[in-house]
Amino acid sequence: MSNNTSRLRRCMGAICSLMLLLLGPVQPIDAQTTGDQVKQMSDEQVGKMLADADSYTVAAVNRHDAYAVAAVFWDDGIEVTPLGVYSGRAEIERRLAEQYKATDVRDFAETIDEIHISGDHGWFVAHWSANNITQPSGERHPIKGYITCVLEKRNGEWKVRMHTTFPSRAQ
């Protein structure tokens, strides 16, 4: 396997982790709001709610919990990564589980840069960072990248409809 391919695979682990981070915060919105409250909230307020909920997602990514990451997607959700397009929650979970077995991603962190909500739809962009741990030496390789995410509210619940993640070229 070439160094570029190996690096891309390591980055994908972090990217998948980022997905969890970004997607995870979407769920608590319904737990904290009902009815028209979300519509009355400003983008800034919704963004703060998502940022506050990031700790749940970060923890799930850092413990390599593929089920928890995939749970933030709708059953027909789509994930787009440098390694391919994955359709449906079950396929996304399988891919994440494989990635977590192949790559030891640690110290994952994510920051939502911008979020917009309009009715039952929304989107956000974010940046992330993590460390890939090389086995067996334990050497850390810092990585970072970006995320875009399309959110959809169905039956009062917010989840991810489409998520894209990619590493930054400036590593």
Secondary structure, 3 states (H helix, E strand, C coil): CCHHHHHHHHHHHHHHHHHHHHHHHHCHHHHHCCCCHHHHCCHHHHHHHHHHHHHHHHHHHHCCCHHHHHCCEEEEEEEEECCEEEECHHHHHHHHHHHHHHCEEEEEEEEEEEEEEECCEEEEEEEEEEEEECCCCCCEEEEEEEEEEEEEEECCEEEEEEEEEEECCCC
